[in-house]
Structures are given as structure tokens and as C-alpha cells.
């Protein structure tokens, strides 16, 4: 997530606690996911160009508010946790929906590639931010520059976005009551929660977690970028894998995440810190591809913009609980080990149920769905 590596600097320079920095981070994720629902409904009315441009303005404005906060927790929460969270949700839903519509036969790979940009952007931002901080730029001034530059880039990048020319590409309203009664929805919802809770507990605390283990500061900082690189690469890998529809990708991804967290709990060297950060990033990246692709295959491309944001609300819930859990446990015990154990337990608790879900979903007749308009037997029941 953009700006996560800057929160420790806020704590250091402006006397914020670890828990407060994670409240900001968690609020950003929660608002991000909630705003996706609004953005998904606006896509059919305004189109992706306008929705993405609005997102860029909100994100840029939020970071500018943070830049003028003087380190005040409430203003940082409003700017980054609130306004920037809205902007992130508006921007994020556009490529998710468009990739499913432009590439109906390769939803997983297409989704993986476009959301890899989300992880790739974190790599670039982390490097730029650390370069500015090393040059003596205050963290609040870094926020201001992010707001101005990223906001302008996003608005410019929104200009070429459009739906496919065919009417099948346009989103349609859905009956949310029917969605909430579908057991597949709840399985996907709980699966995202398990994976992102465990992953966010790490990404929100990665640098201080490594520093507490005696890892060199430069390596701990670099591990954030390594995690982001694994996250970006993992999204493409998992997207390719889910399109094959023969592998139980959901339990496999959760097992890999739990395993990598276990390694993170016992690492003792700089080399192992880098390797495990990369593996954890790959596993965490699955959460942003697998479930979106499964939703596209099961509910159809025309419903993704409306249905997936509701499923993705579980990411907002884990965003509130995951980073805060890690920060609170650290404040209370002086160690992140307990938080890692909790993350492992949450991820492994879902593997059994997810195994059954994966085999059910991989049996969906995708070709039959596409012949019926891209939404299979749910075409009528999910429409408003």
C-alpha cells in the first residue's frame, strides 16, 4: 500500500505511537474498500475515465492535507486514512473491472498484470520516499510531493480508459440481496479476510519488525521494496495460475502465506530477511488476483464492478484489524512475535474451507457462462 514505509517516520518525528500509525494505515484500507462500492456503481454512469480522475484528485488532495497537518494525528487520519483512501478505491476498481471486460478468456492473468501496477507503484514510491528522506526532506513534505505528483499522474492516466465497444462490456446493476445469499460470496469474503489479515499484519509493521530482530536498518528498509516486488510479481504468477482452473489456488496461497510468516518469526540474518520478505510478498499478492478472477468467472464480467467491491470489503475489515493487531501487540509486549503467531493462525484456519471452495469454483463452466452473456446461471438473479 502506498506510503506504508513513511508511517514509522511519522511515529519518530511527531511522537505518534505504533498503534496510531497502524490506525491510519488500517483506516486507509477500510475507506479504500468501502469507496470501491460507490465507485463500482458510478462506473456504469460516469465511465472509467471520470471515476479514475476523481480518484486521482481525492488521493492527491488527501496527501496534501497530510502535508499541512503539522504531525497532528487527526489531520493525518483525515488526509491519508480518509481522502487518500477514497481516491485509492476509485482508482483501484477501474482496472479490476476493465480487465475482466477486455480479456474475458484470461481474467486471472489480465487482472494480475493490471493490479501488479499497484504493487509496482509501491516499489517506486518507497524508493523515492526513502531517497527524499535520506536527503533531509521532512516526512510531511514528502507527503505533499506525493500528493501533487501522484495526483497529476493518475488524472493523466485516466484519460484513455474506456469500456469495450460491445454492450456486454458495460456493467449492470445487481441485486445485492441475492449476492449476500450466495454461499460463494461468503467463502470468497472470508478467504480474502484470512489472507489479507495475515499479510497486512506484516506489511504494516515490516521495517520495525525486522529492526527488532537486529537486522541492519538499510536491509530492513530495502526489505519493504523487496516485499513490494514479490507482491507485484506474485499477482502476475497467481493470475496465470488461477486461469488454469486445475489447481486449488486459494488454499495453496494461504498455506504459502502461513509458511512465510513462520519463517519471518525465526529469521536471524539479513539474507534470510530479504528472501522471506520476497516470499511473503508473493503469497500476499495472491489476495488481489485470485478472488477477483474467481468472482469474474463465477458472476460474469458484467457484474464484477458491482459484486467484487462487496467481496473486497473483507480487505477493509482486515485492514482495520491486521495492522492494528501487530502494533498493539508490539506496544503491549515489546515484540511482534505474538502478532505473527496470530497471523499464522488466521491464515491456516481458512485452508480447509478454501480447499473445498477452490474445487467447486474450478468446476464452473466458463465457456457456458460466456455463451449466456458472461454471467452464467446468475445472470438474472443478480440483476436489480
C-alpha positions as CSV (number, residue, x, y, z in Angstrom):
1,X,0.0,0.0,0.0
2,X,1.3,3.4,-1.0
3,X,3.1,5.3,1.8
4,X,3.3,2.4,4.3
5,X,7.0,2.9,4.7
6,X,6.5,6.5,5.7
7,X,4.4,5.8,8.8
8,X,7.4,4.8,11.0
9,X,8.9,8.2,10.2
10,X,5.7,9.9,11.4
11,X,6.0,8.0,14.7
12,X,9.6,9.0,15.1
13,X,9.3,12.7,14.2
14,X,5.9,13.5,15.5
15,X,5.5,11.3,18.6
16,X,2.9,9.0,17.3
17,X,2.6,5.5,18.8
18,X,2.9,2.3,16.8
19,X,-0.8,1.8,17.3
20,X,-1.7,5.3,16.0
21,X,0.3,4.8,12.8
22,X,-1.4,1.5,12.2
23,X,-4.8,3.1,12.8
24,X,-4.1,5.5,9.9
25,X,-2.9,2.6,7.8
26,X,-5.9,0.5,8.7
27,X,-8.4,3.3,8.1
28,X,-6.8,3.9,4.7
29,X,-7.6,0.3,3.7
30,X,-11.1,0.4,5.2
31,X,-12.1,3.6,3.4
32,X,-10.4,2.3,0.3
33,X,-12.6,-0.9,0.2
34,X,-15.8,0.9,1.1
35,X,-15.3,3.6,-1.5
36,X,-14.9,0.8,-4.1
37,X,-18.6,0.0,-3.8
38,X,-19.6,3.6,-4.6
39,X,-17.0,3.7,-7.5
40,X,-18.3,0.4,-8.9
41,X,-21.8,1.8,-9.1
42,X,-20.6,5.1,-10.7
43,X,-18.6,3.2,-13.4
44,X,-21.8,2.5,-15.3
45,X,-23.0,6.1,-15.0
46,X,-19.8,8.1,-15.4
47,X,-17.4,5.7,-17.1
48,X,-13.9,4.6,-16.0
49,X,-12.2,7.8,-17.2
50,X,-14.2,10.1,-14.8
51,X,-14.1,7.7,-11.9
52,X,-10.3,7.2,-12.1
53,X,-9.8,11.0,-12.5
54,X,-11.9,11.7,-9.4
55,X,-9.8,9.1,-7.5
56,X,-6.6,10.9,-8.5
57,X,-8.0,14.2,-7.2
58,X,-9.0,12.6,-3.9
59,X,-5.7,10.8,-3.4
60,X,-3.6,13.9,-4.2
61,X,-5.8,16.1,-2.0
62,X,-5.5,13.7,0.9
63,X,-1.7,13.7,0.9
64,X,-1.7,17.4,0.6
65,X,-3.9,17.6,3.7
66,X,-1.4,15.3,5.5
67,X,1.4,17.6,4.4
68,X,-0.1,20.5,6.2
69,X,-1.1,18.6,9.3
70,X,1.9,19.6,11.4
71,X,2.0,16.0,12.5
72,X,-1.5,16.1,14.1
73,X,-2.9,12.6,14.3
74,X,-6.5,13.6,13.4
75,X,-5.4,15.5,10.3
76,X,-3.1,12.7,9.2
77,X,-6.1,10.3,9.7
78,X,-8.3,12.6,7.6
79,X,-5.9,13.1,4.8
80,X,-4.3,9.7,4.4
81,X,-6.8,7.4,6.1
82,X,-9.9,9.2,4.7
83,X,-9.4,11.2,1.5
84,X,-6.5,9.2,0.1
85,X,-8.4,6.1,0.9
86,X,-11.4,7.3,-1.2
87,X,-9.0,8.1,-4.0
88,X,-7.4,4.6,-3.8
89,X,-10.8,2.9,-4.0
90,X,-11.9,4.9,-7.0
91,X,-8.7,4.3,-8.9
92,X,-8.4,0.6,-8.0
93,X,-11.9,-0.6,-9.1
94,X,-11.3,0.7,-12.7
95,X,-8.6,-1.7,-13.9
96,X,-10.2,-4.6,-12.0
97,X,-13.5,-4.1,-13.9
98,X,-11.9,-3.2,-17.2
99,X,-9.5,-6.2,-17.3
100,X,-12.4,-8.7,-16.9
101,X,-14.3,-7.0,-19.7
102,X,-11.4,-6.5,-22.2
103,X,-10.0,-10.0,-21.6
104,X,-12.9,-12.4,-20.7
105,X,-10.9,-15.6,-21.5
106,X,-7.9,-14.6,-19.4
107,X,-9.4,-12.8,-16.5
108,X,-6.9,-14.1,-14.0
109,X,-3.7,-13.1,-15.9
110,X,-5.2,-9.8,-17.1
111,X,-6.2,-8.9,-13.6
112,X,-2.9,-10.0,-12.2
113,X,-1.0,-7.8,-14.7
114,X,-3.0,-4.6,-14.0
115,X,-3.0,-4.9,-10.3
116,X,0.7,-5.7,-10.4
117,X,1.0,-2.0,-11.1
118,X,-0.4,-1.4,-7.6
119,X,2.4,-3.3,-6.1
120,X,4.9,-2.0,-8.6
121,X,3.9,1.6,-7.7
122,X,4.7,0.8,-4.0
123,X,8.2,-0.2,-5.0
124,X,8.8,3.1,-6.9
125,X,7.2,5.2,-4.1
126,X,9.2,3.5,-1.4
127,X,12.4,4.2,-3.2
128,X,11.6,7.8,-4.0
129,X,10.4,8.5,-0.4
130,X,13.5,7.0,1.1
131,X,15.7,9.0,-1.3
132,X,13.9,12.2,-0.2
133,X,14.1,11.3,3.5
134,X,17.8,10.5,3.2
135,X,18.3,13.9,1.6
136,X,16.8,15.6,4.7
137,X,13.3,16.2,3.4
138,X,10.7,16.1,6.3
139,X,8.2,13.3,6.0
140,X,5.3,15.8,5.8
141,X,7.0,17.5,2.8
142,X,7.3,14.0,1.3
143,X,3.5,13.6,1.7
144,X,3.0,16.9,-0.1
145,X,5.1,16.0,-3.1
146,X,3.4,12.6,-3.3
147,X,0.0,14.3,-3.4
148,X,0.9,16.7,-6.2
149,X,2.9,14.3,-8.4
150,X,0.8,11.2,-8.0
151,X,-2.4,13.1,-8.3
152,X,-1.4,14.6,-11.6
153,X,-0.1,11.3,-13.0
154,X,-3.3,9.5,-12.1
155,X,-5.6,12.1,-13.7
156,X,-3.5,12.0,-16.9
157,X,-3.5,8.1,-16.9
158,X,-7.3,8.2,-16.6
159,X,-7.8,9.9,-20.0
160,X,-7.5,6.8,-22.2
161,X,-9.7,4.5,-20.1
162,X,-12.9,3.2,-21.7
163,X,-15.2,0.2,-21.8
164,X,-15.2,-2.2,-24.8
165,X,-17.5,-1.2,-27.6
166,X,-19.8,-4.2,-27.2
167,X,-22.8,-3.8,-24.9
168,X,-21.7,-6.9,-23.0
169,X,-18.8,-4.9,-21.7
170,X,-20.9,-2.4,-19.8
171,X,-21.6,-3.0,-16.1
172,X,-25.2,-3.8,-15.0
173,X,-26.9,-3.2,-11.6
174,X,-27.1,-6.2,-9.3
175,X,-29.5,-7.4,-6.7
176,X,-27.3,-7.2,-3.6
177,X,-29.7,-9.3,-1.6
178,X,-29.2,-12.1,-4.0
179,X,-25.4,-11.7,-3.8
180,X,-25.5,-11.8,0.0
181,X,-27.5,-15.1,0.0
182,X,-24.9,-16.8,-2.2
183,X,-22.5,-19.1,-0.3
184,X,-19.8,-18.5,-2.8
185,X,-19.8,-14.8,-1.8
186,X,-19.2,-15.6,1.8
187,X,-16.5,-18.1,1.0
188,X,-14.6,-15.6,-1.1
189,X,-15.3,-12.9,1.5
190,X,-13.8,-14.9,4.4
191,X,-10.9,-16.1,2.2
192,X,-9.7,-12.6,1.4
193,X,-10.0,-11.7,5.1
194,X,-7.8,-14.6,6.2
195,X,-5.1,-13.8,3.6
196,X,-5.0,-10.0,3.9
197,X,-5.3,-10.0,7.7
198,X,-2.1,-12.1,8.0
199,X,-0.4,-10.1,5.2
200,X,-1.3,-6.7,6.5
201,X,-0.1,-7.5,9.9
202,X,3.3,-7.9,8.3
203,X,3.3,-5.1,5.7
204,X,2.1,-2.5,8.2
205,X,5.0,-3.4,10.6
206,X,7.7,-4.9,8.4
207,X,10.5,-2.5,8.9
208,X,10.2,-2.1,12.7
209,X,9.7,-5.9,12.9
210,X,13.0,-6.6,11.2
211,X,14.8,-3.9,13.2
212,X,13.6,-5.6,16.4
213,X,15.3,-8.7,15.3
214,X,18.6,-6.9,14.9
215,X,18.5,-6.6,11.1
216,X,20.5,-3.7,9.7
217,X,18.4,-0.6,9.1
218,X,19.4,-0.4,5.4
219,X,18.4,-4.0,4.9
220,X,15.1,-3.5,6.8
221,X,14.3,-0.5,4.6
222,X,15.2,-2.5,1.4
223,X,13.0,-5.3,2.5
224,X,10.0,-3.1,2.1
225,X,10.8,-2.8,-1.6
226,X,11.6,-6.5,-1.8
227,X,8.2,-7.3,-0.3
228,X,6.6,-4.9,-2.8
229,X,8.5,-6.6,-5.7
230,X,7.3,-10.0,-4.6
231,X,3.8,-8.6,-4.2
232,X,3.8,-7.3,-7.8
233,X,5.4,-10.4,-9.3
234,X,3.1,-12.7,-7.3
235,X,0.0,-11.0,-8.7
236,X,1.0,-12.0,-12.2
237,X,2.0,-15.5,-11.2
238,X,-1.2,-16.2,-9.3
239,X,-3.3,-14.7,-12.1
240,X,-1.7,-17.1,-14.6
241,X,-2.2,-20.0,-12.2
242,X,-5.9,-19.3,-11.5
243,X,-6.7,-19.2,-15.2
244,X,-5.6,-22.8,-15.4
245,X,-8.6,-23.8,-13.2
246,X,-7.0,-27.1,-12.2
247,X,-5.0,-26.0,-9.1
248,X,-6.6,-25.3,-5.7
249,X,-5.0,-21.9,-5.7
250,X,-6.8,-20.4,-2.7
251,X,-5.6,-23.0,-0.1
252,X,-2.2,-23.1,-1.8
253,X,-1.8,-19.3,-1.4
254,X,-2.9,-19.3,2.2
255,X,-0.5,-22.2,3.0
256,X,2.4,-20.3,1.4
257,X,1.5,-17.1,3.4
258,X,1.3,-19.0,6.7
259,X,4.7,-20.7,5.9
260,X,6.4,-17.4,5.1
261,X,5.1,-15.8,8.3
262,X,6.5,-18.8,10.2
263,X,9.9,-18.2,8.6
264,X,9.7,-14.5,9.4
265,X,9.3,-15.3,13.0
266,X,12.6,-17.2,13.2
267,X,14.9,-15.3,10.8
268,X,18.2,-14.1,12.2
269,X,20.2,-12.8,9.2
270,X,19.9,-10.0,6.7
271,X,19.9,-12.5,3.8
272,X,17.1,-14.5,5.2
273,X,15.2,-11.3,5.9
274,X,15.3,-10.3,2.2
275,X,14.4,-13.8,1.0
276,X,11.5,-14.2,3.4
277,X,10.2,-10.7,2.7
278,X,10.1,-11.6,-1.0
279,X,8.3,-14.9,-0.4
280,X,5.7,-13.2,1.9
281,X,5.1,-10.6,-0.8
282,X,4.5,-13.3,-3.4
283,X,2.0,-15.0,-1.1
284,X,0.3,-11.7,-0.2
285,X,-0.1,-10.7,-3.8
286,X,-2.4,-13.7,-4.4
287,X,-5.2,-12.0,-2.4
288,X,-5.6,-9.3,-5.0
289,X,-5.9,-11.6,-8.0
290,X,-7.3,-15.0,-7.1
291,X,-10.6,-13.7,-5.6
292,X,-11.2,-11.1,-8.3
293,X,-10.7,-13.7,-11.0
294,X,-12.9,-16.2,-9.3
295,X,-15.6,-13.6,-8.9
296,X,-15.3,-12.8,-12.6
297,X,-15.5,-16.4,-13.7
298,X,-18.4,-17.1,-11.4
299,X,-20.5,-14.0,-11.5
300,X,-19.5,-12.8,-15.0
301,X,-17.6,-9.7,-16.3
302,X,-20.7,-7.5,-16.3
303,X,-21.2,-8.0,-12.6
304,X,-17.6,-7.7,-11.4
305,X,-17.6,-3.9,-10.9
306,X,-20.6,-4.2,-8.6
307,X,-20.0,-7.6,-6.9
308,X,-16.3,-7.6,-6.3
309,X,-16.2,-4.4,-4.2
310,X,-18.6,-6.0,-1.8
311,X,-16.4,-9.1,-1.5
312,X,-13.4,-6.8,-1.1
313,X,-14.9,-5.2,2.0
314,X,-13.3,-8.0,3.8
315,X,-10.0,-6.4,3.0
316,X,-11.2,-3.3,4.7
317,X,-12.1,-5.3,7.8
318,X,-8.7,-7.0,7.9
319,X,-7.1,-3.6,7.2
320,X,-8.6,-2.3,10.5
321,X,-7.7,-5.4,12.5
322,X,-4.4,-6.7,11.0
323,X,-2.0,-3.8,11.2
324,X,-3.6,-2.6,14.5
325,X,-3.2,-6.1,16.0
326,X,0.5,-6.1,15.2
327,X,1.0,-2.6,16.5
328,X,-1.0,-3.2,19.7
329,X,0.8,-6.4,20.5
330,X,4.1,-4.7,20.0
331,X,3.1,-1.8,22.3
332,X,1.9,-4.3,24.9
333,X,4.6,-6.9,24.8
334,X,7.5,-5.2,23.1
335,X,7.7,-7.9,20.4
336,X,6.0,-8.7,17.1
337,X,6.2,-12.5,17.6
338,X,2.8,-12.8,19.1
339,X,1.3,-10.9,16.2
340,X,3.0,-13.3,13.7
341,X,1.5,-16.3,15.6
342,X,-2.0,-14.7,15.3
343,X,-1.5,-14.1,11.6
344,X,-0.4,-17.7,11.0
345,X,-3.4,-19.0,12.9
346,X,-5.9,-16.9,10.9
347,X,-4.4,-17.9,7.6
348,X,-4.3,-21.7,8.4
349,X,-7.8,-21.6,9.8
350,X,-9.2,-21.0,6.3
351,X,-7.2,-23.5,4.4
352,X,-9.6,-26.4,4.8
353,X,-12.7,-24.5,3.8
354,X,-10.9,-22.8,1.0
355,X,-9.8,-26.2,-0.4
356,X,-13.4,-27.1,-0.9
357,X,-14.2,-23.7,-2.4
358,X,-11.4,-23.9,-4.9
359,X,-12.5,-27.3,-6.2
360,X,-16.1,-26.0,-6.5
361,X,-15.1,-22.8,-8.3
362,X,-12.7,-24.5,-10.7
363,X,-15.6,-26.6,-11.9
364,X,-17.5,-23.6,-13.2
365,X,-18.2,-24.0,-16.9
366,X,-16.7,-20.7,-18.0
367,X,-17.5,-21.2,-21.7
368,X,-21.1,-21.8,-20.9
369,X,-21.2,-18.6,-18.9
370,X,-19.7,-16.6,-21.7
371,X,-22.2,-18.0,-24.2
372,X,-25.0,-16.9,-21.8
373,X,-23.7,-13.3,-21.7
374,X,-20.9,-13.7,-19.2
375,X,-22.8,-14.3,-16.0
376,X,-24.0,-18.0,-16.2
377,X,-26.9,-19.1,-14.1
378,X,-26.7,-15.9,-12.0
379,X,-27.4,-13.6,-14.9
380,X,-31.0,-12.9,-13.9
381,X,-31.0,-13.5,-10.2
382,X,-28.2,-10.9,-9.6
383,X,-29.8,-8.1,-11.6
384,X,-31.7,-5.4,-9.8
